[in-house]
Amino acid sequence: MLTGEADAKFGLARLSPDGSLDLNFGTGGKTIFALQQHTGGSAAYSVATQIVDSEERIVAGGYAATRQGFIDFALTRLRSDGTPDLTFGSQGKVITSIGEEDVVNDIVIDTSNRIVAAGHCSDQFAMARYNVDGRLDLTFDGDGKVTTDFFGFFDEGTSVAIQPDGKIVVAGRASTTFDLSSSAFALARYNSDGTLDNSFGTNGKLITAFSGQGASANALALQPDSKVVLLGTTFTDLARSFALARYLLE
């Protein structure tokens, strides 16, 4: 069970073009705040910018602990000065329960200005899509939330991107056995309504194994020529190595 440190909080810093802290943001260029619903803390893993009412806002995502000792998807949105955007969710925060251990690892803003958050729910890929005000977008798989299982073992979405046609690509890792050393690059593509795109891979999913004892894709980038590049790690008992794979998205 992942609950985090009891005193862990979201933390953001903004830098000026020369690399110095931007003193117009938060306190001395930094802001720290808690999102937990109970003891257990919270943590941020991703950040994106969004334009709302002609003003740039900052969206951060991660997890927040629950009273039951588990963790939920957690988002917060800040104004450009680092203060909470009170028009978003409840006092600038949104907590979404999907399963028992829900973590946002990456965020992207789509062309309709909706927030797409991707990560994992217990042992599956997980996504949620939110309207501008922080409400779940119920046109996304009926309830705003999607989970995807690969082999029934541990799966984790680590990175998300949106193609020009609105399809959503999520990368990460999937294990083929209970042993995490069996993990491989995992890639899933979804239609804009949250359903898996069955024209991609096998029922919308792809797995790529590397030599060694496992692999995990940690980032993805869309190329303008309808290809996607995944960057990650392969590992053995003795070493870890960079791993790259490129796929056609047509």
Buried (B, 14 or more C-beta within 10 A) or exposed (E): EBBBEEEBBBEBBBEEEEEEBBEEBBEEBBBEBBBBBBEBBBBBBBBBEBEBEEEEBBBBBBBBBBEBEBBBBBBBBBBBEBEBBEBBBEEBBBBBBBBBBBBBBBBBBBEEEBBBBBBBBBBBBBBBBBBBEBEBBEEBBEEBBBBBBBBEBBBBBBBBBBBEEEBBBBBBBBBBEEEBEBBBBBBBBBBBBBEBBEEBBEEBBBBBEBEBBBBBBBEBEBEEEEEBBBBBBBBEEEEEEEBEBEBEBE
